[in-house]
Amino acid sequence: MASQTVSRPAADGGPGPLRRVQSRLHRRPGLRVSALLALPMTWMLLIYLIPLALIFVTAFWTTDSFTGLLQRSFSLENFQDIFTDPNYYLMVVRTVGIAAAVTVLCVLIGLPMAFFMARVASPRWQPALVALVLTPLWASYLVKVYAWRTILAPEGPAESWLGASPGYGLPAVALTLTYLWLPYMILPIYAGLANMRGSFLDAASDLGARPWLTFRTIVLPMVWPSVVAGSIFTFSLSLGDYITVQLVGGSSLMIGNAIYQNFSVSLPFAAALATIPVIVMVGYLLAVRRTGALDNL
């Protein structure tokens, strides 16, 4: 019988460092997720959370009226000045009202546009319509605001075309902000309507439902989370805007303008003012979350 030679694998030093790391990550899914999120969470901590925490801390400091130096001692003086002065109270109400009005206008304009794009226009034209909605976002923010300032100016194009112009003031601010943030409302609603099954609308039509009943009982409940998602963008962006108010708001004053004006005068007071939009947005998000509108996003 011919002898058989059995080949043995060459001895090696075991798996390399990379293989050991991969094996450990494979056995521990939690460690794998932590490694993936480490960089973005570090970026968010350094760029967003830490500066936000510093704003809250600075809001409880004061400024020496004689030397102008910061006094790093806990005090509620800044918040007392804000909530006891009726001018600042009205400013907060005015800012929240403008942000709410812009959000409502964006919904009223954006919902029909998104419905046409998603359910009426042919699939061939839908990408082109989405591109047209995105096009204003590529233009400079200041260019768009100055364009509306020119349009709304007394004896400007708006007065020539319509016979009247709102001029500068709160209506001009609401109109300009609606134009600026409208794409942020249209796109989420369009995505929600595009994912909606057409069979629901066909079934409602077969059962004899009128268009308004179909919209109220089928379309609106299904697209409501998308409307809420868009409102978060429009409401928050309007709440913190100050350039538009400065250019087309006339003598109107909003929180963003007050922060800008007090930044070089009293940093702690400006920080206290900056906490108000944050508190308002946290309350808005909590209210929206309690409705369950964000569960299906």
C-alpha positions as CSV (number, residue, x, y, z in Angstrom):
1,M,0.0,0.0,0.0
2,A,1.4,3.3,-1.0
3,S,2.1,5.6,1.9
4,Q,0.0,8.6,2.2
5,T,1.3,11.9,3.3
6,V,-1.1,14.0,5.4
7,S,-0.6,17.7,5.0
8,R,-0.9,19.8,8.1
9,P,-1.7,23.5,8.0
10,A,1.1,25.8,8.8
11,A,1.1,27.1,12.3
12,D,0.3,30.8,12.6
13,G,0.0,33.3,15.4
14,G,-3.8,33.3,15.5
15,P,-6.1,35.9,14.2
16,G,-4.8,39.4,13.6
17,P,-5.8,42.5,15.6
18,L,-8.4,43.5,13.0
19,R,-10.0,40.1,13.1
20,R,-10.2,40.1,16.9
21,V,-11.9,43.5,16.9
22,Q,-14.4,42.3,14.3
23,S,-15.1,39.2,16.3
24,R,-15.6,41.2,19.5
25,L,-18.0,43.7,17.7
26,H,-19.9,40.8,16.2
27,R,-20.5,39.2,19.7
28,R,-21.5,42.5,21.2
29,P,-24.1,44.4,19.2
30,G,-24.4,47.1,21.8
31,L,-20.6,47.8,21.4
32,R,-21.0,47.9,17.7
33,V,-23.8,50.5,17.8
34,S,-21.8,52.5,20.3
35,A,-18.8,52.5,18.0
36,L,-20.9,53.7,15.0
37,L,-22.5,56.5,17.0
38,A,-19.4,57.6,18.8
39,L,-18.3,60.2,16.3
40,P,-21.7,61.8,15.5
41,M,-22.6,61.9,19.2
42,T,-19.2,63.5,20.0
43,W,-19.8,66.1,17.3
44,M,-23.3,66.8,18.7
45,L,-22.0,67.1,22.2
46,L,-19.2,69.6,21.3
47,I,-21.1,71.7,18.7
48,Y,-24.7,71.7,20.1
49,L,-25.2,70.4,23.7
50,I,-22.2,72.1,25.4
51,P,-22.9,75.6,23.9
52,L,-26.5,75.2,24.8
53,A,-25.6,74.3,28.4
54,L,-23.3,77.3,28.5
55,I,-26.1,79.6,27.4
56,F,-28.3,78.3,30.3
57,V,-25.5,78.8,32.8
58,T,-24.7,82.3,31.5
59,A,-28.4,83.2,31.8
60,F,-28.1,83.1,35.6
61,W,-25.1,85.4,35.7
62,T,-25.2,89.2,35.9
63,T,-23.2,92.1,34.6
64,D,-21.7,94.7,36.9
65,S,-23.4,98.0,36.0
66,F,-20.2,100.0,36.8
67,T,-17.4,98.0,35.3
68,G,-19.4,95.9,32.7
69,L,-17.6,92.7,33.9
70,L,-19.4,89.4,34.3
71,Q,-20.3,88.3,37.8
72,R,-20.4,84.6,37.9
73,S,-22.8,84.2,40.7
74,F,-26.3,82.7,40.6
75,S,-29.1,85.2,40.2
76,L,-32.6,85.3,38.8
77,E,-32.3,89.0,38.0
78,N,-32.3,88.6,34.2
79,F,-35.5,86.5,34.2
80,Q,-37.2,88.8,36.6
81,D,-36.4,91.7,34.3
82,I,-37.9,89.8,31.3
83,F,-41.1,88.7,32.9
84,T,-41.8,91.8,34.9
85,D,-41.3,94.2,31.9
86,P,-44.5,94.2,29.8
87,N,-42.5,95.2,26.7
88,Y,-40.6,91.9,26.8
89,Y,-43.8,89.9,27.6
90,L,-45.5,91.4,24.5
91,M,-42.4,90.7,22.5
92,V,-42.5,87.0,23.5
93,V,-46.2,86.8,22.6
94,R,-45.6,88.6,19.3
95,T,-42.8,86.2,18.4
96,V,-44.8,83.1,19.2
97,G,-47.8,84.5,17.3
98,I,-45.7,85.2,14.2
99,A,-44.2,81.7,14.3
100,A,-47.6,80.2,14.6
101,A,-49.0,82.4,11.8
102,V,-46.2,81.4,9.5
103,T,-46.7,77.7,10.3
104,V,-50.5,78.0,9.5
105,L,-49.8,79.8,6.2
106,C,-47.2,77.2,5.2
107,V,-49.8,74.4,5.9
108,L,-52.5,76.2,3.9
109,I,-50.2,76.7,1.0
110,G,-48.1,73.6,1.2
111,L,-50.8,71.0,1.6
112,P,-52.5,71.6,-1.7
113,M,-49.2,71.9,-3.5
114,A,-47.9,68.7,-2.0
115,F,-51.2,66.9,-2.9
116,F,-50.9,68.0,-6.5
117,M,-47.3,66.9,-6.7
118,A,-47.9,63.5,-5.1
119,R,-51.4,62.5,-6.3
120,V,-52.3,64.6,-9.3
121,A,-49.1,65.2,-11.3
122,S,-47.9,62.3,-13.4
123,P,-44.8,60.3,-12.2
124,R,-42.8,61.8,-15.0
125,W,-43.2,65.4,-13.7
126,Q,-42.9,64.7,-10.0
127,P,-39.1,64.8,-9.8
128,A,-39.2,68.1,-11.7
129,L,-41.8,69.6,-9.3
130,V,-39.7,68.5,-6.3
131,A,-36.6,70.2,-7.9
132,L,-38.6,73.4,-8.4
133,V,-39.6,73.3,-4.7
134,L,-36.0,72.9,-3.7
135,T,-34.6,75.6,-6.0
136,P,-35.4,78.5,-3.7
137,L,-33.3,76.8,-0.9
138,W,-30.2,77.1,-3.1
139,A,-30.5,80.9,-3.3
140,S,-28.9,83.1,-0.6
141,Y,-31.1,83.8,2.4
142,L,-30.2,87.5,2.3
143,V,-30.9,87.8,-1.4
144,K,-34.4,86.5,-0.9
145,V,-35.1,88.7,2.0
146,Y,-33.8,91.8,0.2
147,A,-35.9,90.8,-2.8
148,W,-39.0,90.8,-0.6
149,R,-37.9,94.1,0.9
150,T,-37.9,95.6,-2.5
151,I,-41.3,94.0,-3.5
152,L,-43.0,95.2,-0.3
153,A,-41.5,98.7,-0.3
154,P,-43.9,101.7,-0.5
155,E,-44.6,102.4,-4.1
156,G,-42.8,99.2,-5.0
157,P,-43.8,96.3,-7.2
158,A,-46.5,95.0,-4.8
159,E,-48.3,98.3,-4.8
160,S,-48.0,98.5,-8.6
161,W,-49.3,95.0,-9.2
162,L,-52.0,94.8,-6.5
163,G,-52.9,98.4,-5.9
164,A,-51.8,98.1,-2.3
165,S,-48.8,96.9,-0.3
166,P,-48.5,95.7,3.3
167,G,-45.4,97.8,3.7
168,Y,-43.0,97.0,6.5
169,G,-44.3,95.5,9.7
170,L,-45.6,92.2,11.1
171,P,-47.6,91.2,7.9
172,A,-44.5,91.7,5.8
173,V,-42.5,89.5,8.3
174,A,-45.1,86.8,8.2
175,L,-45.2,86.9,4.4
176,T,-41.5,86.8,3.9
177,L,-40.9,84.0,6.5
178,T,-43.7,82.0,4.8
179,Y,-41.8,82.2,1.5
180,L,-38.5,81.3,3.1
181,W,-39.7,78.2,5.0
182,L,-42.5,76.9,2.7
183,P,-40.3,74.2,1.2
184,Y,-39.7,72.7,4.6
185,M,-43.4,72.2,4.9
186,I,-44.1,71.0,1.3
187,L,-41.4,68.2,1.2
188,P,-42.5,66.3,4.4
189,I,-46.2,66.4,3.3
190,Y,-45.2,65.3,-0.2
191,A,-43.3,62.4,1.2
192,G,-46.3,61.4,3.3
193,L,-48.7,61.6,0.5
194,A,-46.4,59.8,-1.9
195,N,-46.3,56.8,0.5
196,M,-50.1,56.8,1.0
197,R,-51.8,53.9,-0.8
198,G,-54.1,55.0,-3.6
199,S,-56.5,52.1,-2.8
200,F,-57.7,54.0,0.2
201,L,-58.9,56.9,-1.9
202,D,-60.4,54.5,-4.4
203,A,-62.3,52.6,-1.7
204,A,-63.6,55.9,-0.3
205,S,-64.8,56.9,-3.8
206,D,-66.5,53.5,-4.3
207,L,-68.3,53.9,-1.0
208,G,-69.7,57.2,-2.1
209,A,-67.6,59.5,0.2
210,R,-67.5,63.1,-0.9
211,P,-64.1,64.7,-1.5
212,W,-64.1,66.7,1.7
213,L,-65.1,63.7,3.8
214,T,-62.4,61.7,2.1
215,F,-59.8,64.4,2.9
216,R,-61.0,64.8,6.5
217,T,-61.3,61.1,7.4
218,I,-58.5,59.5,5.3
219,V,-56.0,61.9,3.8
220,L,-55.6,64.3,6.8
221,P,-55.1,61.6,9.5
222,M,-52.5,59.8,7.4
223,V,-50.6,62.9,6.4
224,W,-50.9,64.5,9.9
225,P,-47.5,63.3,11.1
226,S,-45.9,64.8,8.0
227,V,-47.7,68.1,8.7
228,V,-46.4,68.0,12.3
229,A,-42.8,67.3,11.1
230,G,-43.0,70.3,8.7
231,S,-44.4,72.5,11.4
232,I,-41.4,71.8,13.7
233,F,-39.2,73.3,11.0
234,T,-41.3,76.3,10.2
235,F,-42.2,77.1,13.8
236,S,-38.6,76.8,15.1
237,L,-37.0,78.7,12.2
238,S,-39.5,81.5,12.5
239,L,-39.1,81.6,16.3
240,G,-35.4,82.4,16.1
241,D,-35.2,84.5,13.0
242,Y,-34.1,88.1,13.4
243,I,-32.6,89.2,10.0
244,T,-36.0,89.2,8.3
245,V,-37.6,91.2,11.1
246,Q,-34.7,93.7,11.0
247,L,-35.1,94.2,7.2
248,V,-38.9,94.1,6.6
249,G,-40.3,94.3,10.1
250,G,-40.1,98.1,10.4
251,S,-40.3,99.0,14.1
252,S,-41.4,95.5,15.1
253,L,-39.3,93.7,17.7
254,M,-39.0,90.0,18.2
255,I,-36.9,87.8,20.4
256,G,-34.1,87.4,17.9
257,N,-33.7,91.1,17.6
258,A,-33.6,91.6,21.3
259,I,-30.9,89.0,21.7
260,Y,-28.8,90.6,19.0
261,Q,-29.2,94.1,20.5
262,N,-28.3,92.9,24.1
263,F,-25.4,90.6,23.1
264,S,-22.8,93.4,23.3
265,V,-24.5,95.2,26.2
266,S,-25.2,92.4,28.6
267,L,-24.3,88.8,27.7
268,P,-26.2,87.2,30.6
269,F,-29.4,89.1,29.7
270,A,-29.1,88.1,26.1
271,A,-28.5,84.5,27.2
272,A,-31.7,84.7,29.4
273,L,-33.6,85.9,26.3
274,A,-32.1,83.0,24.3
275,T,-33.5,80.5,26.7
276,I,-37.1,81.5,25.9
277,P,-37.2,80.1,22.3
278,V,-35.6,76.9,23.6
279,I,-38.3,76.5,26.3
280,V,-41.1,77.3,23.9
281,M,-39.8,74.6,21.4
282,V,-39.4,72.0,24.2
283,G,-43.0,72.7,25.2
284,Y,-44.1,72.5,21.6
285,L,-42.3,69.2,21.0
286,L,-43.8,67.7,24.2
287,A,-47.3,68.8,23.2
288,V,-46.9,67.3,19.8
289,R,-45.5,64.1,21.2
290,R,-48.5,63.7,23.5
291,T,-50.8,63.8,20.5
292,G,-48.9,60.8,19.0
293,A,-48.3,62.6,15.7
294,L,-44.6,61.7,15.8
295,D,-45.1,58.0,16.4
296,N,-45.3,57.1,12.6
297,L,-42.5,59.4,11.4
